[in-house]
């Protein structure tokens, strides 16, 4: 099972609208790289923009204060930081 190329740690979030439950293979891949124990061992999947297409991003909450980890094979955060502009 290959590791994700990108893993990010973000503050706790409770916005999971339109996310779906990850497949068992995706779940196992996330859990193999989860830096902390997962809160409820739920892995959700959503999509974020990256270079003209939507890339899958997996989300899992830690069992601490709810720190959320994001996993992806595409640098979606870098893409957004390069091309997003405040208005």
JOBEL-V375310 format. One record per helix or strand of 2 or more residues. SS is the DSSP state (H for helix, E for strand). FROM is the first residue (numbers start at 1). TO is the last residue. If there is no record, write none. Layout:
ss:from:to
SS:FROM:TO
SS:FROM:TO
This chain:
ss:from:to
E:6:10
E:20:21
H:24:33
E:44:50
E:53:62
E:68:72
H:76:83
